[in-house]
Amino acid sequence: MKKTREFIDFVRENDRSIHSKFEVFLMSGVWAIGWHRVANFFYNMKCYVIARFVNSLSRMLTGVDIHPGAKIGSPVFIDHATGVVIGEQSIIGNRVVIYHGVTLGAKNQSSEVKRHPTIMDDVVIGCNSTILGNITICKGAKVKAGSMVTKDVVCKKIKKQSNEKTVLKNSLAY
C-alpha cells in the first residue's frame, strides 16, 4: 500500500494535469508499467510464452512495448506513453520519468554482451529521445527531447562560487 501511495504521489508530482488520485489509474503509462510487472514476473519464472503474451496484450492496449526481461525500478512514470520501446536488457532505476516516443534499444545483436542502456535514479528522458547500446545515464541526468545518445552521460561535480556546497551538474545529452 505504501508503494502504491508513493507511486501515485510521484505521478502527480510529474504531471500537473492530473486532478485526482483516481485519474492516475486512467493513464496508459501507468497501465504499461503494471502490465510489465506481470510480464516480468512470468519472465523471471521462465514462463517466456506467457510473459510475451502479457507483453503483447499490453502493447496493444497501451502503445508501449516493454520487453518482459527489462528491469524497472519504482516509481517509474511513462508520461503520454505512446511509442515508448524498452529493450530486454534495459535497467531503469527509481524515480525515473520517461516521455512519449522514447527508445531504450540495442546497437548490436550479440547475445553475449549487455546490449541495452542502464538508466540510474532520478533521470528524466525527454520525448522522442533514443538511447542505444550498453551505456549508462548518470543519476539525476536530464536527457533533452529528440536526443540520440550512444555514449555514457556522466555526472560532474562542480563547486558553486556563491554557495559553498557541492552541486551535481549533469551533462545533458545533445
VMD Tcl script that builds the backbone (N, CA, C; Angstrom):
set m [mol new atoms 522]
animate dup $m
set s [atomselect $m all]
$s set {name element resname resid chain x y z} {
  {N N MET 1 A 0.815 -1.196 0.000}
  {CA C MET 1 A 0.000 0.000 0.000}
  {C C MET 1 A 0.863 1.266 0.000}
  {N N LYS 2 A 1.976 1.216 0.756}
  {CA C LYS 2 A 2.867 2.368 0.817}
  {C C LYS 2 A 3.483 2.643 -0.555}
  {N N LYS 3 A 3.879 1.582 -1.280}
  {CA C LYS 3 A 4.462 1.742 -2.616}
  {C C LYS 3 A 3.445 2.331 -3.583}
  {N N THR 4 A 2.180 1.939 -3.449}
  {CA C THR 4 A 1.131 2.478 -4.314}
  {C C THR 4 A 0.967 3.970 -4.064}
  {N N ARG 5 A 0.923 4.368 -2.793}
  {CA C ARG 5 A 0.811 5.790 -2.457}
  {C C ARG 5 A 2.017 6.580 -2.978}
  {N N GLU 6 A 3.197 6.007 -2.805}
  {CA C GLU 6 A 4.428 6.643 -3.287}
  {C C GLU 6 A 4.364 6.814 -4.813}
  {N N PHE 7 A 3.884 5.790 -5.509}
  {CA C PHE 7 A 3.772 5.845 -6.964}
  {C C PHE 7 A 2.777 6.926 -7.392}
  {N N ILE 8 A 1.607 6.951 -6.770}
  {CA C ILE 8 A 0.586 7.961 -7.095}
  {C C ILE 8 A 1.134 9.366 -6.874}
  {N N ASP 9 A 1.806 9.573 -5.751}
  {CA C ASP 9 A 2.393 10.891 -5.454}
  {C C ASP 9 A 3.442 11.274 -6.489}
  {N N PHE 10 A 4.272 10.309 -6.900}
  {CA C PHE 10 A 5.308 10.563 -7.897}
  {C C PHE 10 A 4.694 10.963 -9.242}
  {N N VAL 11 A 3.659 10.257 -9.654}
  {CA C VAL 11 A 2.988 10.577 -10.923}
  {C C VAL 11 A 2.376 11.968 -10.847}
  {N N ARG 12 A 1.704 12.281 -9.751}
  {CA C ARG 12 A 1.065 13.598 -9.609}
  {C C ARG 12 A 2.094 14.729 -9.562}
  {N N GLU 13 A 3.265 14.476 -8.972}
  {CA C GLU 13 A 4.333 15.482 -8.951}
  {C C GLU 13 A 4.828 15.782 -10.365}
  {N N ASN 14 A 4.830 14.762 -11.217}
  {CA C ASN 14 A 5.411 14.894 -12.545}
  {C C ASN 14 A 4.406 15.162 -13.651}
  {N N ASP 15 A 3.123 15.176 -13.334}
  {CA C ASP 15 A 2.103 15.535 -14.319}
  {C C ASP 15 A 1.059 16.388 -13.621}
  {N N ARG 16 A 1.218 17.686 -13.738}
  {CA C ARG 16 A 0.344 18.644 -13.039}
  {C C ARG 16 A -1.079 18.655 -13.590}
  {N N SER 17 A -1.325 17.995 -14.724}
  {CA C SER 17 A -2.679 17.987 -15.293}
  {C C SER 17 A -3.597 16.985 -14.600}
  {N N ILE 18 A -3.055 16.173 -13.711}
  {CA C ILE 18 A -3.866 15.177 -13.004}
  {C C ILE 18 A -4.582 15.866 -11.838}
  {N N HIS 19 A -5.900 15.717 -11.797}
  {CA C HIS 19 A -6.710 16.412 -10.791}
  {C C HIS 19 A -7.086 15.542 -9.595}
  {N N SER 20 A -6.937 14.216 -9.724}
  {CA C SER 20 A -7.292 13.349 -8.599}
  {C C SER 20 A -6.411 12.103 -8.608}
  {N N LYS 21 A -6.365 11.434 -7.481}
  {CA C LYS 21 A -5.593 10.195 -7.380}
  {C C LYS 21 A -6.171 9.118 -8.291}
  {N N PHE 22 A -7.481 9.095 -8.448}
  {CA C PHE 22 A -8.128 8.108 -9.311}
  {C C PHE 22 A -7.687 8.284 -10.766}
  {N N GLU 23 A -7.512 9.523 -11.180}
  {CA C GLU 23 A -7.149 9.829 -12.562}
  {C C GLU 23 A -5.796 9.214 -12.954}
  {N N VAL 24 A -4.920 9.015 -11.974}
  {CA C VAL 24 A -3.620 8.386 -12.228}
  {C C VAL 24 A -3.815 7.034 -12.905}
  {N N PHE 25 A -4.824 6.287 -12.477}
  {CA C PHE 25 A -5.035 4.929 -12.986}
  {C C PHE 25 A -5.724 4.894 -14.342}
  {N N LEU 26 A -5.994 6.048 -14.921}
  {CA C LEU 26 A -6.559 6.103 -16.265}
  {C C LEU 26 A -5.471 6.386 -17.311}
  {N N MET 27 A -4.242 6.527 -16.882}
  {CA C MET 27 A -3.143 6.871 -17.784}
  {C C MET 27 A -2.496 5.611 -18.357}
  {N N SER 28 A -2.276 5.610 -19.667}
  {CA C SER 28 A -1.745 4.408 -20.323}
  {C C SER 28 A -0.342 4.047 -19.844}
  {N N GLY 29 A 0.476 5.037 -19.486}
  {CA C GLY 29 A 1.814 4.750 -18.986}
  {C C GLY 29 A 1.792 3.996 -17.669}
  {N N VAL 30 A 0.815 4.307 -16.844}
  {CA C VAL 30 A 0.658 3.611 -15.564}
  {C C VAL 30 A 0.274 2.152 -15.822}
  {N N TRP 31 A -0.659 1.946 -16.758}
  {CA C TRP 31 A -1.063 0.584 -17.122}
  {C C TRP 31 A 0.101 -0.185 -17.730}
  {N N ALA 32 A 0.908 0.474 -18.552}
  {CA C ALA 32 A 2.043 -0.193 -19.182}
  {C C ALA 32 A 3.019 -0.717 -18.133}
  {N N ILE 33 A 3.289 0.093 -17.113}
  {CA C ILE 33 A 4.190 -0.347 -16.039}
  {C C ILE 33 A 3.564 -1.514 -15.276}
  {N N GLY 34 A 2.275 -1.423 -14.992}
  {CA C GLY 34 A 1.578 -2.511 -14.286}
  {C C GLY 34 A 1.620 -3.816 -15.062}
  {N N TRP 35 A 1.301 -3.748 -16.358}
  {CA C TRP 35 A 1.363 -4.949 -17.211}
  {C C TRP 35 A 2.794 -5.484 -17.268}
  {N N HIS 36 A 3.768 -4.584 -17.316}
  {CA C HIS 36 A 5.161 -5.034 -17.360}
  {C C HIS 36 A 5.520 -5.813 -16.099}
  {N N ARG 37 A 5.056 -5.353 -14.965}
  {CA C ARG 37 A 5.366 -6.065 -13.711}
  {C C ARG 37 A 4.842 -7.505 -13.768}
  {N N VAL 38 A 3.653 -7.690 -14.350}
  {CA C VAL 38 A 3.088 -9.039 -14.501}
  {C C VAL 38 A 3.940 -9.849 -15.480}
  {N N ALA 39 A 4.252 -9.270 -16.643}
  {CA C ALA 39 A 5.053 -9.968 -17.650}
  {C C ALA 39 A 6.436 -10.319 -17.097}
  {N N ASN 40 A 7.036 -9.396 -16.344}
  {CA C ASN 40 A 8.354 -9.623 -15.764}
  {C C ASN 40 A 8.327 -10.761 -14.755}
  {N N PHE 41 A 7.244 -10.874 -14.001}
  {CA C PHE 41 A 7.089 -11.986 -13.056}
  {C C PHE 41 A 7.170 -13.315 -13.801}
  {N N PHE 42 A 6.407 -13.447 -14.880}
  {CA C PHE 42 A 6.410 -14.689 -15.655}
  {C C PHE 42 A 7.764 -14.911 -16.337}
  {N N TYR 43 A 8.386 -13.849 -16.806}
  {CA C TYR 43 A 9.703 -13.950 -17.439}
  {C C TYR 43 A 10.728 -14.491 -16.443}
  {N N ASN 44 A 10.706 -13.971 -15.221}
  {CA C ASN 44 A 11.631 -14.439 -14.189}
  {C C ASN 44 A 11.352 -15.869 -13.745}
  {N N MET 45 A 10.105 -16.324 -13.948}
  {CA C MET 45 A 9.740 -17.719 -13.644}
  {C C MET 45 A 10.042 -18.640 -14.832}
  {N N LYS 46 A 10.648 -18.075 -15.895}
  {CA C LYS 46 A 10.990 -18.779 -17.130}
  {C C LYS 46 A 9.764 -19.257 -17.901}
  {N N CYS 47 A 8.637 -18.587 -17.696}
  {CA C CYS 47 A 7.413 -18.834 -18.470}
  {C C CYS 47 A 7.389 -17.797 -19.596}
  {N N TYR 48 A 8.298 -17.961 -20.558}
  {CA C TYR 48 A 8.532 -16.940 -21.576}
  {C C TYR 48 A 7.325 -16.696 -22.479}
  {N N VAL 49 A 6.592 -17.749 -22.812}
  {CA C VAL 49 A 5.438 -17.587 -23.702}
  {C C VAL 49 A 4.349 -16.757 -23.011}
  {N N ILE 50 A 4.090 -17.039 -21.749}
  {CA C ILE 50 A 3.088 -16.262 -21.011}
  {C C ILE 50 A 3.561 -14.813 -20.873}
  {N N ALA 51 A 4.847 -14.630 -20.581}
  {CA C ALA 51 A 5.408 -13.277 -20.453}
  {C C ALA 51 A 5.241 -12.499 -21.753}
  {N N ARG 52 A 5.520 -13.139 -22.890}
  {CA C ARG 52 A 5.371 -12.476 -24.185}
  {C C ARG 52 A 3.908 -12.201 -24.506}
  {N N PHE 53 A 3.019 -13.099 -24.088}
  {CA C PHE 53 A 1.589 -12.878 -24.309}
  {C C PHE 53 A 1.130 -11.631 -23.546}
  {N N VAL 54 A 1.518 -11.528 -22.279}
  {CA C VAL 54 A 1.155 -10.359 -21.463}
  {C C VAL 54 A 1.764 -9.095 -22.079}
  {N N ASN 55 A 3.011 -9.193 -22.532}
  {CA C ASN 55 A 3.681 -8.069 -23.187}
  {C C ASN 55 A 2.923 -7.639 -24.451}
  {N N SER 56 A 2.502 -8.586 -25.264}
  {CA C SER 56 A 1.769 -8.268 -26.496}
  {C C SER 56 A 0.426 -7.619 -26.192}
  {N N LEU 57 A -0.263 -8.135 -25.200}
  {CA C LEU 57 A -1.547 -7.571 -24.793}
  {C C LEU 57 A -1.344 -6.125 -24.310}
  {N N SER 58 A -0.323 -5.912 -23.509}
  {CA C SER 58 A -0.010 -4.572 -23.005}
  {C C SER 58 A 0.292 -3.614 -24.152}
  {N N ARG 59 A 1.090 -4.086 -25.110}
  {CA C ARG 59 A 1.457 -3.234 -26.250}
  {C C ARG 59 A 0.214 -2.831 -27.050}
  {N N MET 60 A -0.708 -3.777 -27.239}
  {CA C MET 60 A -1.936 -3.467 -27.980}
  {C C MET 60 A -2.811 -2.463 -27.228}
  {N N LEU 61 A -2.863 -2.584 -25.911}
  {CA C LEU 61 A -3.741 -1.731 -25.111}
  {C C LEU 61 A -3.154 -0.355 -24.800}
  {N N THR 62 A -1.825 -0.275 -24.697}
  {CA C THR 62 A -1.208 0.974 -24.221}
  {C C THR 62 A -0.332 1.683 -25.254}
  {N N GLY 63 A 0.107 0.978 -26.287}
  {CA C GLY 63 A 1.014 1.587 -27.253}
  {C C GLY 63 A 2.451 1.639 -26.760}
  {N N VAL 64 A 2.749 0.910 -25.688}
  {CA C VAL 64 A 4.087 0.880 -25.099}
  {C C VAL 64 A 4.615 -0.545 -25.195}
  {N N ASP 65 A 5.859 -0.691 -25.662}
  {CA C ASP 65 A 6.468 -2.016 -25.792}
  {C C ASP 65 A 7.635 -2.125 -24.820}
  {N N ILE 66 A 7.412 -2.809 -23.709}
  {CA C ILE 66 A 8.461 -3.036 -22.712}
  {C C ILE 66 A 8.748 -4.530 -22.706}
  {N N HIS 67 A 9.964 -4.912 -23.073}
  {CA C HIS 67 A 10.319 -6.328 -23.074}
  {C C HIS 67 A 10.157 -6.885 -21.656}
  {N N PRO 68 A 9.600 -8.094 -21.534}
  {CA C PRO 68 A 9.384 -8.668 -20.195}
  {C C PRO 68 A 10.661 -8.817 -19.368}
  {N N GLY 69 A 11.825 -8.866 -20.027}
  {CA C GLY 69 A 13.083 -9.022 -19.301}
  {C C GLY 69 A 13.674 -7.730 -18.769}
  {N N ALA 70 A 13.127 -6.588 -19.158}
  {CA C ALA 70 A 13.650 -5.300 -18.690}
  {C C ALA 70 A 13.465 -5.174 -17.180}
  {N N LYS 71 A 14.459 -4.579 -16.526}
  {CA C LYS 71 A 14.388 -4.374 -15.071}
  {C C LYS 71 A 14.021 -2.921 -14.819}
  {N N ILE 72 A 12.883 -2.710 -14.170}
  {CA C ILE 72 A 12.371 -1.358 -13.959}
  {C C ILE 72 A 12.167 -1.107 -12.471}
  {N N GLY 73 A 12.746 -0.016 -11.979}
  {CA C GLY 73 A 12.632 0.370 -10.571}
  {C C GLY 73 A 11.256 0.930 -10.249}
  {N N SER 74 A 11.182 1.572 -9.080}
  {CA C SER 74 A 9.903 2.113 -8.641}
  {C C SER 74 A 10.146 3.392 -7.848}
  {N N PRO 75 A 9.398 4.407 -8.045}
  {CA C PRO 75 A 8.392 4.551 -9.089}
  {C C PRO 75 A 9.035 4.987 -10.413}
  {N N VAL 76 A 8.447 4.531 -11.505}
  {CA C VAL 76 A 8.815 4.965 -12.849}
  {C C VAL 76 A 7.526 5.397 -13.523}
  {N N PHE 77 A 7.562 6.570 -14.152}
  {CA C PHE 77 A 6.370 7.130 -14.777}
  {C C PHE 77 A 6.630 7.351 -16.263}
  {N N ILE 78 A 5.774 6.784 -17.107}
  {CA C ILE 78 A 5.842 7.000 -18.545}
  {C C ILE 78 A 4.705 7.942 -18.904}
  {N N ASP 79 A 5.034 9.207 -19.158}
  {CA C ASP 79 A 4.030 10.233 -19.427}
  {C C ASP 79 A 3.652 10.235 -20.905}
  {N N HIS 80 A 2.404 10.244 -21.193}
  {CA C HIS 80 A 1.825 10.202 -22.542}
  {C C HIS 80 A 2.101 8.887 -23.258}
  {N N ALA 81 A 3.034 8.123 -22.817}
  {CA C ALA 81 A 3.297 6.727 -23.121}
  {C C ALA 81 A 3.455 6.293 -24.575}
  {N N THR 82 A 2.623 6.703 -25.477}
  {CA C THR 82 A 2.606 6.139 -26.819}
  {C C THR 82 A 3.983 6.130 -27.476}
  {N N GLY 83 A 4.335 4.988 -28.055}
  {CA C GLY 83 A 5.565 4.863 -28.824}
  {C C GLY 83 A 6.814 4.579 -28.021}
  {N N VAL 84 A 6.698 4.333 -26.739}
  {CA C VAL 84 A 7.875 4.018 -25.919}
  {C C VAL 84 A 8.262 2.558 -26.159}
  {N N VAL 85 A 9.566 2.326 -26.372}
  {CA C VAL 85 A 10.096 0.976 -26.560}
  {C C VAL 85 A 11.261 0.798 -25.594}
  {N N ILE 86 A 11.203 -0.260 -24.778}
  {CA C ILE 86 A 12.252 -0.538 -23.790}
  {C C ILE 86 A 12.737 -1.968 -24.019}
  {N N GLY 87 A 14.032 -2.106 -24.340}
  {CA C GLY 87 A 14.613 -3.394 -24.689}
  {C C GLY 87 A 14.848 -4.323 -23.514}
  {N N GLU 88 A 15.124 -5.576 -23.876}
  {CA C GLU 88 A 15.229 -6.680 -22.918}
  {C C GLU 88 A 16.215 -6.457 -21.785}
  {N N GLN 89 A 17.391 -5.949 -22.073}
  {CA C GLN 89 A 18.423 -5.829 -21.041}
  {C C GLN 89 A 18.494 -4.437 -20.430}
  {N N SER 90 A 17.505 -3.612 -20.716}
  {CA C SER 90 A 17.468 -2.273 -20.130}
  {C C SER 90 A 17.286 -2.372 -18.621}
  {N N ILE 91 A 17.961 -1.483 -17.923}
  {CA C ILE 91 A 17.812 -1.379 -16.474}
  {C C ILE 91 A 17.438 0.070 -16.189}
  {N N ILE 92 A 16.306 0.261 -15.512}
  {CA C ILE 92 A 15.823 1.601 -15.197}
  {C C ILE 92 A 15.744 1.733 -13.690}
  {N N GLY 93 A 16.349 2.770 -13.156}
  {CA C GLY 93 A 16.390 2.986 -11.714}
  {C C GLY 93 A 15.074 3.503 -11.154}
  {N N ASN 94 A 15.157 4.091 -9.987}
  {CA C ASN 94 A 13.984 4.609 -9.270}
  {C C ASN 94 A 13.752 6.084 -9.599}
  {N N ARG 95 A 12.499 6.506 -9.497}
  {CA C ARG 95 A 12.094 7.903 -9.702}
  {C C ARG 95 A 12.518 8.427 -11.079}
  {N N VAL 96 A 12.232 7.635 -12.108}
  {CA C VAL 96 A 12.576 7.995 -13.483}
  {C C VAL 96 A 11.300 8.398 -14.216}
  {N N VAL 97 A 11.404 9.472 -15.012}
  {CA C VAL 97 A 10.285 9.926 -15.841}
  {C C VAL 97 A 10.695 9.753 -17.301}
  {N N ILE 98 A 9.833 9.085 -18.059}
  {CA C ILE 98 A 10.069 8.843 -19.480}
  {C C ILE 98 A 8.895 9.436 -20.245}
  {N N TYR 99 A 9.183 10.277 -21.235}
  {CA C TYR 99 A 8.124 10.873 -22.054}
  {C C TYR 99 A 7.903 10.050 -23.320}
  {N N HIS 100 A 6.856 10.372 -24.059}
  {CA C HIS 100 A 6.439 9.579 -25.219}
  {C C HIS 100 A 7.525 9.498 -26.295}
  {N N GLY 101 A 7.486 8.378 -27.015}
  {CA C GLY 101 A 8.378 8.183 -28.147}
  {C C GLY 101 A 9.811 7.818 -27.810}
  {N N VAL 102 A 10.110 7.504 -26.569}
  {CA C VAL 102 A 11.479 7.174 -26.157}
  {C C VAL 102 A 11.806 5.727 -26.514}
  {N N THR 103 A 13.032 5.514 -27.005}
  {CA C THR 103 A 13.514 4.165 -27.282}
  {C C THR 103 A 14.759 3.902 -26.448}
  {N N LEU 104 A 14.749 2.810 -25.703}
  {CA C LEU 104 A 15.932 2.319 -24.997}
  {C C LEU 104 A 16.297 1.028 -25.710}
  {N N GLY 105 A 17.226 1.109 -26.668}
  {CA C GLY 105 A 17.476 -0.017 -27.553}
  {C C GLY 105 A 18.922 -0.458 -27.613}
  {N N ALA 106 A 19.164 -1.408 -28.528}
  {CA C ALA 106 A 20.480 -2.008 -28.717}
  {C C ALA 106 A 21.141 -1.468 -29.967}
  {N N LYS 107 A 22.490 -1.509 -29.971}
  {CA C LYS 107 A 23.238 -1.141 -31.172}
  {C C LYS 107 A 23.711 -2.382 -31.922}
  {N N ASN 108 A 23.754 -3.528 -31.249}
  {CA C ASN 108 A 24.199 -4.752 -31.909}
  {C C ASN 108 A 23.294 -5.918 -31.519}
  {N N GLN 109 A 23.448 -7.020 -32.179}
  {CA C GLN 109 A 22.588 -8.177 -31.951}
  {C C GLN 109 A 23.258 -9.289 -31.154}
  {N N SER 110 A 24.468 -9.067 -30.667}
  {CA C SER 110 A 25.195 -10.092 -29.928}
  {C C SER 110 A 24.460 -10.446 -28.645}
  {N N SER 111 A 24.325 -11.737 -28.386}
  {CA C SER 111 A 23.655 -12.160 -27.156}
  {C C SER 111 A 24.660 -12.392 -26.027}
  {N N GLU 112 A 25.942 -12.190 -26.326}
  {CA C GLU 112 A 26.980 -12.469 -25.338}
  {C C GLU 112 A 27.321 -11.268 -24.456}
  {N N VAL 113 A 26.882 -10.078 -24.843}
  {CA C VAL 113 A 27.168 -8.880 -24.058}
  {C C VAL 113 A 25.867 -8.123 -23.814}
  {N N LYS 114 A 25.864 -7.277 -22.768}
  {CA C LYS 114 A 24.691 -6.445 -22.495}
  {C C LYS 114 A 24.538 -5.450 -23.640}
  {N N ARG 115 A 23.333 -5.343 -24.181}
  {CA C ARG 115 A 23.110 -4.531 -25.381}
  {C C ARG 115 A 22.320 -3.259 -25.124}
  {N N HIS 116 A 21.646 -3.155 -23.997}
  {CA C HIS 116 A 20.713 -2.053 -23.746}
  {C C HIS 116 A 21.219 -1.138 -22.626}
  {N N PRO 117 A 20.692 0.090 -22.558}
  {CA C PRO 117 A 21.198 1.072 -21.590}
  {C C PRO 117 A 20.776 0.819 -20.141}
  {N N THR 118 A 21.542 1.433 -19.242}
  {CA C THR 118 A 21.225 1.479 -17.819}
  {C C THR 118 A 20.902 2.929 -17.491}
  {N N ILE 119 A 19.730 3.151 -16.928}
  {CA C ILE 119 A 19.276 4.483 -16.544}
  {C C ILE 119 A 19.304 4.527 -15.018}
  {N N MET 120 A 20.114 5.403 -14.459}
  {CA C MET 120 A 20.226 5.494 -12.998}
  {C C MET 120 A 19.007 6.207 -12.410}
  {N N ASP 121 A 18.986 6.409 -11.101}
  {CA C ASP 121 A 17.866 7.041 -10.396}
  {C C ASP 121 A 17.703 8.516 -10.774}
  {N N ASP 122 A 16.472 9.007 -10.626}
  {CA C ASP 122 A 16.135 10.429 -10.757}
  {C C ASP 122 A 16.441 11.019 -12.141}
  {N N VAL 123 A 16.283 10.235 -13.181}
  {CA C VAL 123 A 16.550 10.684 -14.547}
  {C C VAL 123 A 15.240 11.082 -15.217}
  {N N VAL 124 A 15.303 12.103 -16.077}
  {CA C VAL 124 A 14.170 12.497 -16.910}
  {C C VAL 124 A 14.621 12.332 -18.351}
  {N N ILE 125 A 13.842 11.574 -19.148}
  {CA C ILE 125 A 14.171 11.354 -20.559}
  {C C ILE 125 A 13.103 12.033 -21.399}
  {N N GLY 126 A 13.508 13.052 -22.150}
  {CA C GLY 126 A 12.600 13.847 -22.960}
  {C C GLY 126 A 12.005 13.071 -24.122}
  {N N CYS 127 A 10.893 13.581 -24.641}
  {CA C CYS 127 A 10.157 12.877 -25.699}
  {C C CYS 127 A 11.009 12.677 -26.951}
  {N N ASN 128 A 10.741 11.548 -27.600}
  {CA C ASN 128 A 11.401 11.156 -28.853}
  {C C ASN 128 A 12.912 11.022 -28.744}
  {N N SER 129 A 13.415 10.748 -27.552}
  {CA C SER 129 A 14.842 10.504 -27.383}
  {C C SER 129 A 15.131 9.036 -27.663}
  {N N THR 130 A 16.322 8.785 -28.187}
  {CA C THR 130 A 16.756 7.425 -28.472}
  {C C THR 130 A 18.062 7.197 -27.724}
  {N N ILE 131 A 18.088 6.176 -26.890}
  {CA C ILE 131 A 19.281 5.848 -26.107}
  {C C ILE 131 A 19.659 4.423 -26.483}
  {N N LEU 132 A 20.824 4.278 -27.125}
  {CA C LEU 132 A 21.199 2.987 -27.703}
  {C C LEU 132 A 22.496 2.445 -27.126}
  {N N GLY 133 A 22.507 1.141 -26.912}
  {CA C GLY 133 A 23.717 0.432 -26.536}
  {C C GLY 133 A 23.886 0.257 -25.046}
  {N N ASN 134 A 24.976 -0.413 -24.700}
  {CA C ASN 134 A 25.310 -0.686 -23.302}
  {C C ASN 134 A 25.975 0.551 -22.704}
  {N N ILE 135 A 25.154 1.557 -22.416}
  {CA C ILE 135 A 25.666 2.812 -21.853}
  {C C ILE 135 A 24.933 3.108 -20.550}
  {N N THR 136 A 25.437 4.063 -19.801}
  {CA C THR 136 A 24.825 4.444 -18.528}
  {C C THR 136 A 24.485 5.927 -18.563}
  {N N ILE 137 A 23.268 6.249 -18.135}
  {CA C ILE 137 A 22.837 7.630 -17.959}
  {C C ILE 137 A 22.907 7.884 -16.455}
  {N N CYS 138 A 23.728 8.853 -16.044}
  {CA C CYS 138 A 24.022 9.059 -14.622}
  {C C CYS 138 A 22.804 9.515 -13.818}
  {N N LYS 139 A 22.923 9.348 -12.531}
  {CA C LYS 139 A 21.871 9.742 -11.598}
  {C C LYS 139 A 21.562 11.233 -11.731}
  {N N GLY 140 A 20.274 11.539 -11.864}
  {CA C GLY 140 A 19.841 12.921 -11.907}
  {C C GLY 140 A 19.953 13.601 -13.261}
  {N N ALA 141 A 20.370 12.874 -14.296}
  {CA C ALA 141 A 20.535 13.487 -15.622}
  {C C ALA 141 A 19.187 13.814 -16.250}
  {N N LYS 142 A 19.201 14.790 -17.143}
  {CA C LYS 142 A 18.029 15.147 -17.931}
  {C C LYS 142 A 18.429 15.014 -19.389}
  {N N VAL 143 A 17.786 14.095 -20.088}
  {CA C VAL 143 A 18.086 13.881 -21.496}
  {C C VAL 143 A 17.120 14.734 -22.303}
  {N N LYS 144 A 17.679 15.613 -23.101}
  {CA C LYS 144 A 16.911 16.570 -23.879}
  {C C LYS 144 A 16.024 15.862 -24.904}
  {N N ALA 145 A 14.847 16.406 -25.155}
  {CA C ALA 145 A 13.913 15.848 -26.137}
  {C C ALA 145 A 14.584 15.734 -27.499}
  {N N GLY 146 A 14.337 14.620 -28.163}
  {CA C GLY 146 A 14.862 14.404 -29.507}
  {C C GLY 146 A 16.322 14.002 -29.565}
  {N N SER 147 A 16.930 13.703 -28.423}
  {CA C SER 147 A 18.349 13.353 -28.393}
  {C C SER 147 A 18.594 11.937 -28.905}
  {N N MET 148 A 19.776 11.748 -29.500}
  {CA C MET 148 A 20.280 10.426 -29.854}
  {C C MET 148 A 21.503 10.224 -28.976}
  {N N VAL 149 A 21.421 9.310 -28.020}
  {CA C VAL 149 A 22.504 9.118 -27.053}
  {C C VAL 149 A 23.125 7.746 -27.288}
  {N N THR 150 A 24.429 7.729 -27.582}
  {CA C THR 150 A 25.135 6.465 -27.806}
  {C C THR 150 A 26.383 6.342 -26.935}
  {N N LYS 151 A 26.603 7.338 -26.068}
  {CA C LYS 151 A 27.740 7.313 -25.139}
  {C C LYS 151 A 27.232 7.622 -23.739}
  {N N ASP 152 A 27.987 7.169 -22.731}
  {CA C ASP 152 A 27.597 7.416 -21.340}
  {C C ASP 152 A 27.353 8.896 -21.090}
  {N N VAL 153 A 26.346 9.195 -20.274}
  {CA C VAL 153 A 26.121 10.551 -19.788}
  {C C VAL 153 A 26.658 10.556 -18.360}
  {N N VAL 154 A 27.725 11.318 -18.143}
  {CA C VAL 154 A 28.458 11.299 -16.881}
  {C C VAL 154 A 28.134 12.535 -16.067}
  {N N CYS 155 A 27.963 12.365 -14.763}
  {CA C CYS 155 A 27.736 13.497 -13.870}
  {C C CYS 155 A 29.082 14.088 -13.470}
  {N N LYS 156 A 29.113 15.389 -13.388}
  {CA C LYS 156 A 30.329 16.084 -12.962}
  {C C LYS 156 A 30.012 16.879 -11.718}
  {N N LYS 157 A 30.911 16.839 -10.749}
  {CA C LYS 157 A 30.721 17.656 -9.543}
  {C C LYS 157 A 31.379 19.001 -9.767}
  {N N ILE 158 A 30.641 20.061 -9.463}
  {CA C ILE 158 A 31.209 21.402 -9.560}
  {C C ILE 158 A 30.959 22.116 -8.240}
  {N N LYS 159 A 31.746 23.106 -7.960}
  {CA C LYS 159 A 31.548 23.877 -6.745}
  {C C LYS 159 A 31.045 25.260 -7.139}
  {N N LYS 160 A 29.907 25.631 -6.595}
  {CA C LYS 160 A 29.360 26.962 -6.878}
  {C C LYS 160 A 30.179 27.995 -6.125}
  {N N GLN 161 A 30.460 29.113 -6.790}
  {CA C GLN 161 A 31.245 30.179 -6.174}
  {C C GLN 161 A 30.465 30.869 -5.056}
  {N N SER 162 A 29.202 31.189 -5.306}
  {CA C SER 162 A 28.428 31.960 -4.343}
  {C C SER 162 A 27.918 31.118 -3.176}
  {N N ASN 163 A 27.898 29.841 -3.356}
  {CA C ASN 163 A 27.370 28.953 -2.334}
  {C C ASN 163 A 28.413 27.868 -2.104}
  {N N GLU 164 A 28.756 27.599 -0.885}
  {CA C GLU 164 A 29.868 26.699 -0.620}
  {C C GLU 164 A 29.509 25.224 -0.626}
  {N N LYS 165 A 28.332 24.866 -1.071}
  {CA C LYS 165 A 28.015 23.441 -1.128}
  {C C LYS 165 A 28.301 22.891 -2.524}
  {N N THR 166 A 28.629 21.634 -2.585}
  {CA C THR 166 A 28.927 20.990 -3.860}
  {C C THR 166 A 27.611 20.560 -4.513}
  {N N VAL 167 A 27.489 20.829 -5.790}
  {CA C VAL 167 A 26.265 20.515 -6.511}
  {C C VAL 167 A 26.617 19.573 -7.651}
  {N N LEU 168 A 25.688 18.684 -7.988}
  {CA C LEU 168 A 25.883 17.831 -9.155}
  {C C LEU 168 A 25.421 18.566 -10.396}
  {N N LYS 169 A 26.285 18.667 -11.357}
  {CA C LYS 169 A 25.886 19.241 -12.635}
  {C C LYS 169 A 25.879 18.089 -13.630}
  {N N ASN 170 A 24.727 17.799 -14.179}
  {CA C ASN 170 A 24.616 16.685 -15.102}
  {C C ASN 170 A 24.865 17.146 -16.519}
  {N N SER 171 A 25.719 16.402 -17.196}
  {CA C SER 171 A 25.914 16.731 -18.600}
  {C C SER 171 A 24.651 16.320 -19.328}
  {N N LEU 172 A 24.110 17.238 -20.080}
  {CA C LEU 172 A 22.883 16.971 -20.824}
  {C C LEU 172 A 23.230 16.340 -22.146}
  {N N ALA 173 A 22.443 15.373 -22.555}
  {CA C ALA 173 A 22.675 14.749 -23.855}
  {C C ALA 173 A 22.161 15.681 -24.948}
  {N N TYR 174 A 22.998 16.009 -25.892}
  {CA C TYR 174 A 22.602 16.861 -27.007}
  {C C TYR 174 A 22.729 16.134 -28.300}
}
mol reanalyze $m
mol bondsrecalc $m
mol representation Tube
mol addrep $m
